[in-house]
Amino acid sequence: MVRCNDDYSIDSNKLNIDDIVSRIQDDSRGPYQNSFLQECEVMNTLIMIIVTSLKEIELAFKGELTMTENMEVLMNSIFFNIVPPTWEKYAFASSRGLALWLDNLK
């Protein structure tokens, strides 16, 4: 299980869209650049879902949240090296196991 501490924030893992946009020259911005920026937004949403769900599991282990069925499904998926359904819903299609999927996500 991935351990999340209190210093682990969503913002530290998200793609900085403003920085990316500032590096794209206005005169060269076309459909490929727009698609790239849209994919960056999708990735940020996925990162938010992953970090939030892992933080919730950590809080449940501490006894600060009640363990839900979705949390149990997430934990079982991680244990069996399967991409959790809640993450898969926001992610790109893949038949990889969780470890390889996360490597690809990076």
N, C-alpha and C positions, 0 to 999 in steps of 0.2 A: 504494500500500500504506500502511496506517495504521501509523505508527511508535509502538511502545510502549517507553518507557524504564523504568528500574528503579523510578522513583517512581510509576509507574502501577499502582495497586492495584485489585483487585476491589472492596474495601470502599468506595473513594471513588466508585464508580459505582452501587452497589446502592441500592435504595430502603430507607430506614430504617423497617422494619416496626414497631418499638417506638414510634417517634415518631408514626407514622400511627395506631396503635392508641390511643395516649394522647390523640389529638385527637378520637377518636370517643367520644361520650358513651355510657355503658353503657345508659341507658334508650332511646336511639335506635338501638341496634345491632340490625339485622334482617338479612334474607336478602341485601339489596343490599350492605350493608356487608361481610357475610361473603364474598360473591362478589368484591367489590373486593379484600379482603385476600388471597384465594386467587390472584387475578390478579397481585397484587404479588409473591407468592412465585414464580409462574411467570416473571415478568419478571426476578426476581433470578437464577433458574436460567439463563435465557437470557443474561443479562449475564455470568454466571460462565463459561459455555461460550464466548462470544465473546472475552472478555479472555484466557482461558486458551489458546485456540487461536492467538490473535495473538501471545501471548508465546512459545509453542512455535515458531512460524515465525521469530520474531526470533532465538531461540536457535539454530535450524537455520542461519540465515544467518551467525551468528557462528561456526558450526562446533562448537557445544557439544552439539547434538542431531543425530541422523541424520535426514535428510529422508525422510519416509514418503509413501506414496501418498496418504493422507488430507490431508497438508499440501499436496501438489501439487494436489489437487482444490480445496482451499480457495483456494490462490493463483490458480488458473485461474478460479475463480468470481469472485473479487474483480476480476481483470483484465477479465473479460467482463461485469461489473456484474450478476451473478446471485447470488441468496442461496445461500450454500453449503449443501449437503444436511445437514451436521452441525448447522448453525444452524437450518435449516428444520424439522428434526425436533422441536425444542423450542419453536418459534415459532408465532405465529398464522398462519393461512392467508392468503396474499397472492399476487397475480400481478404485483406491482411489481418493478422492478429493484432492485438492491442499494442504490443511493443513496437512492431514494425510500423503500425499506423501512426504512433506518436513520433517515431523517427521521421516519418514522411511529413508529418505536421510541422515539425521544426524546420 
